[in-house]
Amino acid sequence: MNILVVDDEQRMRKIVKDFLVASGYIVLEAEDGEKALEVFQENKNKIDLILLDVMMPKLDGWSVLRQIRQESKVPIIMLTARGEEQDELFGFELGVDEYISKPFSPKILVARVQAILKRTSTEENKATDYGGIEIDKNGRVVKIEGKTIELSLREYELLLYLVENENIALSRDKILNNVWNYDYYGDSRTIDSHIKKIRHKLGKKGKYIKTMRGIGYKFEVK
């Protein structure tokens, strides 16, 4: 699999690359935002995941993220020195799939990369219908009345988790543990923000996602 590593620090790129290559990945590099978009355009049909630094010269990570999300749902992990909650929420709104704060353990980084790529790998070939919401797990495609709904990786995983636990009240902590994985530390606003976007994209079908006061959410077709 091919991973694009974008960071203006050469030493950081080398460390990340060495660990990824040792784990069997092919690594492409970019030292700034403009170069990242150039490399992405040249290899967008081959890139399986992007590690993207936030603070960079010429074009920052947010700008790169916005442009890539206009045409691709490739998984993106943001590398950031910031720990601000609002920054993370902002990133999730733009379509970030995961955050890793600097400094970080290269081994943990590789583990997260492997976890995301595993979740995005094909699992089933058959599309399943959930109350008119058709989900093709093989192609990671969601359709309503034959029309494809554009979802980010995290939105897709959250919706899939809800529908696969139909009629079960799921707490926000349980959702965080299962969708954001065990080592993500966030709060309920992250989930609420994603639920709001999913409901909007599902249109009339968004009503199937019920809010359970004091608990969390439940997918229920009625």
Buried (B, 14 or more C-beta within 10 A) or exposed (E): BBBBBBBBBEEBBEBBBEBBEEBEBEBBBBBBBBBBBEBBEEEBEEBBBBBBBBBBEEBBBBBBBEBBBEEBBBBBBBBBEBEEEEBBBEBBEBBBBBBBEBEEEBEEBBBBBBBBBEBBEEEEEEBEEBBEBBBBBEEBBBBBEEEEBEBBBBBBBBBBBBBEBEEEBBBBEBBBEBBBBEEBEBEBBBBBBBBEBBBEBBEEBBEBBBEEEEEBBBBBEE
